[in-house]
């Protein structure tokens, strides 16, 4: 019974935490994404690694492994500003 109550509390906490994400949190993630894109543009090996990523989760994982924390909503916000929809989201950012 205590386990169920703990699980419910954790679920509720996670739910509230999700909705408590502020504009500040979004802007921090957006800034992290922009900084990561700048890094990729200056590092050809990293650019190749990103271009070979199969999906956005792999891109997010690569970024996180280098200390850049952002989620798919940050990519979506960036993507919505992007004008070249011919390629995958991150591919268009790093065209040569």
N, C-alpha and C positions, 0 to 999 in steps of 0.2 A: 504494500500500500504506500509506503513512504517512497519507494522507487517511482511509482506512478505520479505521485505529487511532485517529486523532483523533476521528472520528465516534463510534466505540464508547465512547471515554473520555467524550465529552460526553454521550452517551446514558446511560451508567452514572452519571455525575455528576448529571445531571438526575433520574434515578430515585432516587438516594440523597437528593438534596436534597428531593425530594417527601416521602420517608418521614422525613426529619429535621425536618419541620415540628413544632415543639414546641407544647405547650399555651400557652406564652408568645406564640408567633406567632399562634395562634388568638385569644387574648385581645386582642392588639393589633388584629387585624382586626375583632374584635367591637366594640372600643372605637371604632375608626375609623368603623364603620358606625353606631353609636349617635350619634357626634358629627355625622356627615353627616345623619342623620335629624333631629337637633335643628336643624341649619342649614336644612334643607328646611322644617321647620315654621315657621321665622321668616322665610322668604324666599318670598313668593308667586310671583315669576317662576320661581324654581327649582322650586317645587312644581308649577307648570304644566308645566314642562319634563319633570319626572319622570313626571307623570301621562300625558304624551303618549309616553313611551318605549314601544317595541314589545316589548321583552324585557329580561331582567335584564342582558344584556351591555351594552345601551345605558345602563342605570342605573349599572352599574359604570364605564363609560367617562365618563359625566357626573361621577361622584364623583371619579374619578382626575384629571379635568381641573381639579378644584378642590383637589387635594392629598390626597384621602381614598382610601387604598389598602385594598381588601378584595376578596375573591373570592366566587364563588358559594357556597362552603361557609359563609361568614359569613352570607350571606343565608338559606341553608337553616337554619342554627342559629337565627337570629332568627325565621324563618317558623315553625319548629316550636314556638316559644313563643307565637306569634300565635293568637288565638282566632277571628278573623273570616276564614273561608276563602271568603267569598262573592265577593271580588274578587281581582284579581292581588295577588301578594305585597306589592309596594310600595304599591299603591293603598290597601289597607286601613290602612296606617300613616298615611296622610295624609288620611283622610276629614274632611270639614269638619263 
